[in-house]
Amino acid sequence: SMATVHLLHAGYAGDRVASSVVLVLDGDARIVVDPGMVARRSLILDPLAALGLAPESISHVFLSHHHPDHTINVALFPEAEVVDFWARYIGDEWLDHDGDGYRLSPRAQLWLTPGHTDEDASLIVEAEDGTYAMTHAWWRGDRTPELDPYAPDQAILEASRARILATADVVIPGHGEPFRTGR
């Protein structure tokens, strides 16, 4: 069966900040993306429970980058292998992965998409209803801010955005509702 993508929490940024938190189900893989800041941890755990999943059943946590608003709730998932742009972390082991194109599961792969930070990665998922990108190449579903105030080099960000838009049907941005690319 094909992978499915579930938005657990739509993020926002303003007076308060919260990350978009996503669950990807692909075969035996149960991947949580960017379990970062939320108003209450129940906003992550309750939607998981509604899908019949305990935190201990999550196999992977994918981090798009290292900012606290995307990472602060990683420890909710004690059995998960944590994956970021350059490594995999299991217990006290710091392990390599193949970098760009590394597959967390058959239909979920890591792309190196620098821009928001030099260490940004996106999770690209071939799902039953299209190809998804979980990414901080965009902050919000209205695609703003066009100029990322944190980007070390806007041109590098634009290149990552173009790569994503060439493949993804749906983008789930770092702090907002999904948007269709019109690809």
Buried (B, 14 or more C-beta within 10 A) or exposed (E): EEBBBBBBBBBBBEEEBBBBBBBBBBEEBBBBBBBBBBEEEEBBBEBBEEEEBEBEEBBBBBBBBEBEBBBBBBEBBEBBBBBBBBEBBEEEEEEEBEEEEBBBBEBBBBBBBBBBBEBBBBBBBBBEEBBBBBBBBBBBBEBEEEEBEEBEEEEBBBBBBEBBBEBBBBBBBBBBBBBEBEE
